[in-house]
Amino acid sequence: MTQDDPTPSGEPREPTPAERAARDRVRRRAEGMTHHRAADALHAARQAAGDLTAADAATRAEVAEWQRITDALFDHGGPYTTEADAYVQGELTARREAR
């Protein structure tokens, strides 16, 4: 557990509105990026964040989303799109089914 995350470690939790907004901003910016551009954006996000252990949850979510997208593009060969992102599509499906 962290100070701003009251969920016990290992337990699934719903992201906060700030975390969700940070991930959505990253996804919008990443549209059309290749792996190299996403890696550059990840590097910039890490630099801006500084010490991630002291960063707020939204900043950590932003860096984590850049990392996830960069990893996904590593062997993808094409530009990033949310339509081709299995993680994003699964997340959207789960939200629809939860309603």
Secondary structure, 3 states (H helix, E strand, C coil): CECCECCCCCCCCCCCHHHHHHHHHHHHHHCCCCHHHHHHHHHHHHHHHCCCCCCCHHHHHHHHHHHHHHHHHCCCCCCCCHHHCHHHHHHHHHHHHHC
